[in-house]
């Protein structure tokens, strides 16, 4: 067979591509920092400045900061546990989601049989499974990982199936004209063309994985951030409970940013062959 190169969508574009800027632009750091300052200012205004919300419900930022610093020796180990549960569950969901998406894309019969079931499972509020998971799988890591899986596998399945079934026609015709086998066409054309869509599903699933880990810790004996939220809220220390919530939010931002960076490093041709905003 004539050699089929590992083409990427749009790599046939002229060599005179727009030059890329190296380094970190000031706006990439300054604008998120400005947004954070505005959010904290609005938080302070609602909770402390105008007293629109009772401090027991939404403590002011300074109280949350004091709770964070006072309980750092408890919250930091809890953060490590939640990060581990989030990443482990996300990895399992990614592997299973991509494989299920590949199966749906490979056979229309399989898609028609199982797609309604996947939609039904995704439509059920996952928090309803919480008490049942403890009975079904016991304490420890299992209910946390199960909750992460239930929350974030569906967007990965959907994005994978969509990407594999929307291969550009010209690339599919190129593979057929070179007498590529099914595996060669899949490995060198269909799967690379689907990667941008797959990463969309992964980026949607990453924050959901953090949510699933926290919800799973509500019904587990693992002392992660979800467990600490329940404990501190139970003793009336809402400031520290909100500090744990803030750590969950920061963790989600960092994990999402790391995934976005991974996408840019592994798919540099996407930015070079698509229009910028």
Backbone torsions as a table, in degrees:
resi	resn	phi	psi	omega
1	UNK	NA	141.2	175.8
2	UNK	-59.8	139.3	-175.2
3	UNK	-60.9	129.8	178.6
4	UNK	-104.7	112.4	-178.8
5	UNK	-75.5	155.2	-179.5
6	UNK	-76.7	75.1	-176.3
7	UNK	-71.3	153.7	174.3
8	UNK	-117.9	148.5	-179.0
9	UNK	-55.8	126.1	175.4
10	UNK	84.1	7.1	-177.4
11	UNK	-75.1	-6.7	177.4
12	UNK	-80.5	2.5	179.8
13	UNK	-64.9	156.0	179.9
14	UNK	-58.5	156.6	-176.6
15	UNK	-70.8	-14.2	-177.9
16	UNK	-84.7	63.8	178.3
17	UNK	-78.7	159.6	-179.3
18	UNK	-64.1	136.4	-179.5
19	UNK	-65.4	143.3	179.1
20	UNK	-100.0	147.2	179.6
21	UNK	-90.8	135.5	178.0
22	UNK	-95.4	156.6	179.1
23	UNK	86.9	179.0	-178.1
24	UNK	-100.1	124.5	178.6
25	UNK	-74.5	146.3	-179.4
26	UNK	-59.1	-34.5	-179.2
27	UNK	-64.9	-28.9	-179.3
28	UNK	-65.6	-25.5	177.6
29	UNK	-103.1	-40.2	-175.0
30	UNK	-68.2	-41.9	-177.9
31	UNK	-66.6	-45.8	174.9
32	UNK	-60.9	-37.4	178.0
33	UNK	-64.9	-39.1	177.7
34	UNK	-65.3	-41.7	177.0
35	UNK	-61.9	-38.5	177.7
36	UNK	-64.9	-41.7	179.1
37	UNK	-62.7	-42.7	179.4
38	UNK	-64.1	-41.5	179.9
39	UNK	-64.0	-43.9	179.5
40	UNK	-66.2	-38.4	178.3
41	UNK	-64.0	-41.8	177.7
42	UNK	-65.3	-39.2	176.7
43	UNK	-59.5	-47.9	179.7
44	UNK	-63.0	-40.2	-178.1
45	UNK	-63.8	-41.7	-177.7
46	UNK	-72.0	-42.0	-172.0
47	UNK	-90.1	-29.7	-173.5
48	UNK	-124.4	-41.5	-176.3
49	UNK	-68.5	-53.5	-178.2
50	UNK	-100.3	-8.2	179.2
51	UNK	55.4	44.7	179.1
52	UNK	-78.9	-22.5	-178.8
53	UNK	-128.4	139.9	179.5
54	UNK	-66.4	138.7	-178.9
55	UNK	-59.0	-24.7	177.4
56	UNK	-68.5	-26.1	179.0
57	UNK	-89.0	-48.3	179.2
58	UNK	-133.8	94.5	179.1
59	UNK	-64.4	150.9	177.0
60	UNK	-67.7	160.8	-176.8
61	UNK	-56.3	-38.0	-177.8
62	UNK	-66.3	-34.4	177.6
63	UNK	-69.8	-38.6	177.9
64	UNK	-65.5	-40.0	177.8
65	UNK	-62.9	-41.7	177.6
66	UNK	-64.0	-41.0	177.0
67	UNK	-64.0	-37.7	178.7
68	UNK	-64.9	-48.4	-178.5
69	UNK	-67.1	-34.6	-178.8
70	UNK	-73.1	-26.5	-176.3
71	UNK	-114.5	23.7	-176.9
72	UNK	-59.5	-36.8	-177.6
73	UNK	-68.3	-17.1	176.7
74	UNK	-97.5	-41.5	-173.0
75	UNK	-75.3	-33.7	-179.9
76	UNK	-66.5	-46.9	173.5
77	UNK	-61.1	-35.2	177.1
78	UNK	-64.6	-38.0	176.8
79	UNK	-61.7	-42.1	178.3
80	UNK	-61.3	-40.3	179.1
81	UNK	-64.9	-44.1	-178.5
82	UNK	-66.6	-39.4	176.9
83	UNK	-60.8	-44.9	-179.6
84	UNK	-62.3	-45.4	179.7
85	UNK	-63.6	-39.6	-180.0
86	UNK	-64.7	-48.2	-177.7
87	UNK	-67.7	-41.9	-179.7
88	UNK	-64.9	-46.8	177.9
89	UNK	-64.4	-38.1	178.4
90	UNK	-64.5	-39.9	178.2
91	UNK	-63.2	-46.3	178.1
92	UNK	-61.6	-42.5	180.0
93	UNK	-65.7	-37.6	-179.6
94	UNK	-65.3	-46.1	179.8
95	UNK	-62.6	-49.9	-179.2
96	UNK	-65.3	-40.6	-178.4
97	UNK	-64.7	-42.4	178.7
98	UNK	-65.8	-42.1	179.6
99	UNK	-65.0	-42.7	178.4
100	UNK	-66.1	-40.8	176.9
101	UNK	-62.2	-38.5	176.5
102	UNK	-64.1	-39.3	178.8
103	UNK	-65.7	-40.7	178.4
104	UNK	-65.9	-37.7	-179.3
105	UNK	-73.7	-26.7	-175.8
106	UNK	-78.4	-26.2	-174.7
107	UNK	-140.1	123.9	176.9
108	UNK	-67.7	-31.8	177.7
109	UNK	-66.4	-42.9	177.5
110	UNK	-62.0	-41.0	179.5
111	UNK	-62.4	-44.6	-178.8
112	UNK	-67.4	-31.1	-179.6
113	UNK	-74.2	-42.8	-167.6
114	UNK	-109.3	-16.8	-179.6
115	UNK	-59.6	-43.6	177.5
116	UNK	-61.4	-35.5	179.1
117	UNK	-66.8	-40.2	178.0
118	UNK	-63.8	-41.1	178.1
119	UNK	-63.6	-40.3	-179.4
120	UNK	-64.4	-44.0	178.8
121	UNK	-63.9	-39.0	-179.7
122	UNK	-69.6	-27.1	-176.8
123	UNK	-77.9	-19.9	-178.4
124	UNK	-74.6	130.0	175.7
125	UNK	-57.7	121.2	-171.8
126	UNK	-68.9	-25.5	179.9
127	UNK	-65.5	-20.1	177.3
128	UNK	-68.8	-22.4	178.7
129	UNK	-80.7	-14.4	-172.5
130	UNK	-52.5	-59.0	-179.6
131	UNK	-63.2	-28.8	-179.3
132	UNK	-73.7	-29.6	-177.8
133	UNK	-65.9	-37.1	179.7
134	UNK	-62.1	-40.5	178.6
135	UNK	-70.4	-37.6	-173.8
136	UNK	-78.6	-43.8	-172.8
137	UNK	-117.8	-6.2	177.9
138	UNK	87.5	-172.7	-178.7
139	UNK	-86.0	176.1	175.7
140	UNK	97.9	-143.5	-175.1
141	UNK	-77.4	-27.1	-170.3
142	UNK	-59.8	-48.2	178.6
143	UNK	-64.0	-31.9	178.8
144	UNK	-67.6	-49.0	-179.1
145	UNK	-65.0	-36.7	178.1
146	UNK	-64.5	-41.7	179.1
147	UNK	-65.8	-41.1	176.5
148	UNK	-60.7	-44.4	-179.1
149	UNK	-62.5	-45.4	-177.9
150	UNK	-63.5	-33.1	-176.7
151	UNK	-79.3	-36.8	-167.8
152	UNK	-114.6	1.5	-178.4
153	UNK	-78.3	-29.7	-173.6
154	UNK	-64.4	-48.5	178.3
155	UNK	-61.7	-29.2	177.2
156	UNK	-70.5	-42.8	176.8
157	UNK	-60.1	-48.0	-176.5
158	UNK	-64.0	-45.1	-178.8
159	UNK	-67.5	-37.2	178.7
160	UNK	-66.0	-47.4	179.4
161	UNK	-62.5	-40.4	179.2
162	UNK	-65.6	-44.5	-179.6
163	UNK	-63.7	-40.0	-177.4
164	UNK	-75.0	-20.0	179.9
165	UNK	-101.4	6.7	178.3
166	UNK	-126.0	38.9	176.7
167	UNK	-62.8	133.6	177.5
168	UNK	-53.6	136.8	-174.5
169	UNK	-60.9	-40.9	-176.9
170	UNK	-64.1	-35.7	179.0
171	UNK	-72.3	-38.7	176.6
172	UNK	-64.1	-40.5	177.6
173	UNK	-65.3	-36.1	177.8
174	UNK	-62.7	-44.0	179.0
175	UNK	-62.5	-41.8	179.2
176	UNK	-67.2	-38.4	-179.4
177	UNK	-66.5	-25.0	178.3
178	UNK	-93.3	10.2	178.8
179	UNK	57.1	39.0	179.1
180	UNK	-71.8	140.4	174.1
181	UNK	-69.7	170.5	-179.9
182	UNK	-59.9	-43.6	-178.1
183	UNK	-67.1	-40.7	178.7
184	UNK	-64.6	-43.0	178.8
185	UNK	-65.1	-37.1	179.6
186	UNK	-68.5	-46.0	-174.1
187	UNK	-72.3	-34.6	-173.0
188	UNK	-103.5	-15.7	-176.5
189	UNK	-125.2	-61.9	-170.2
190	UNK	-66.9	-48.0	-177.6
191	UNK	-68.7	-44.8	175.0
192	UNK	-59.1	-37.7	179.2
193	UNK	-67.9	-26.4	-179.2
194	UNK	-85.2	-13.6	-174.5
195	UNK	-58.2	-40.8	176.6
196	UNK	-59.0	-41.2	177.5
197	UNK	-66.1	-40.0	179.8
198	UNK	-62.3	-40.5	178.9
199	UNK	-67.3	-29.5	174.1
200	UNK	-60.9	-46.3	177.8
201	UNK	-63.8	-38.4	178.9
202	UNK	-65.0	-39.4	-179.4
203	UNK	-71.7	-31.2	173.2
204	UNK	-68.9	-37.2	-174.5
205	UNK	-76.9	-25.9	-175.2
206	UNK	-60.9	-50.2	176.0
207	UNK	-63.2	-33.4	177.7
208	UNK	-65.1	-32.8	177.1
209	UNK	-64.5	-40.1	177.0
210	UNK	-64.2	-41.4	177.2
211	UNK	-62.0	-44.4	179.9
212	UNK	-62.4	-38.2	178.9
213	UNK	-64.5	-42.7	-179.6
214	UNK	-66.7	-44.2	178.8
215	UNK	-63.1	-41.6	178.6
216	UNK	-62.5	-34.2	178.7
217	UNK	-71.3	-19.2	173.2
218	UNK	-60.9	-30.0	-175.4
219	UNK	-116.0	29.2	-178.3
220	UNK	-134.5	163.9	176.8
221	UNK	-94.2	5.3	176.5
222	UNK	-75.5	122.4	-174.7
223	UNK	-79.2	56.8	175.5
224	UNK	-82.5	-167.6	-177.1
225	UNK	-66.6	-36.0	176.9
226	UNK	-62.2	-41.7	176.8
227	UNK	-62.4	-41.7	-178.9
228	UNK	-68.5	-34.7	177.0
229	UNK	-60.4	-45.4	178.7
230	UNK	-63.6	-43.5	-176.4
231	UNK	-66.1	-49.3	-177.7
232	UNK	-69.2	-36.1	176.6
233	UNK	-66.7	-32.8	179.8
234	UNK	-66.7	-29.5	179.2
235	UNK	-97.3	8.9	176.7
236	UNK	82.5	9.0	179.2
237	UNK	-92.3	74.1	-175.7
238	UNK	-69.7	-26.1	179.4
239	UNK	-63.3	-45.1	178.8
240	UNK	-71.3	-33.9	175.1
241	UNK	-61.4	-41.8	176.6
242	UNK	-68.9	-30.6	174.5
243	UNK	-62.1	-40.1	176.5
244	UNK	-65.0	-37.6	177.5
245	UNK	-64.3	-41.3	177.7
246	UNK	-62.0	-39.3	177.5
247	UNK	-64.3	-37.0	175.9
248	UNK	-61.7	-43.0	179.6
249	UNK	-63.7	-44.7	178.8
250	UNK	-64.4	-39.7	176.9
251	UNK	-60.0	-43.3	-179.9
252	UNK	-63.2	-41.0	179.1
253	UNK	-62.4	-45.0	-178.4
254	UNK	-65.7	-42.9	-179.9
255	UNK	-66.5	-40.3	177.7
256	UNK	-64.5	-41.8	178.8
257	UNK	-64.6	-39.0	177.7
258	UNK	-64.2	-38.8	178.1
259	UNK	-67.7	-39.1	176.7
260	UNK	-63.7	-40.8	176.6
261	UNK	-63.3	-41.4	177.0
262	UNK	-60.7	-39.6	177.9
263	UNK	-62.1	-43.2	-179.2
264	UNK	-66.4	-34.9	-178.8
265	UNK	-74.9	-37.1	-176.7
266	UNK	-87.9	-21.7	-179.4
267	UNK	-126.2	60.4	-178.3
268	UNK	-66.7	-24.0	-178.1
269	UNK	-70.5	-19.7	-179.7
270	UNK	-67.6	-47.8	179.8
271	UNK	-66.7	-28.5	-178.0
272	UNK	-79.7	-18.7	-174.1
273	UNK	-119.0	11.1	177.0
274	UNK	-124.9	156.2	-177.7
275	UNK	-77.5	142.8	178.3
276	UNK	-88.4	157.5	176.4
277	UNK	-72.8	NA	NA
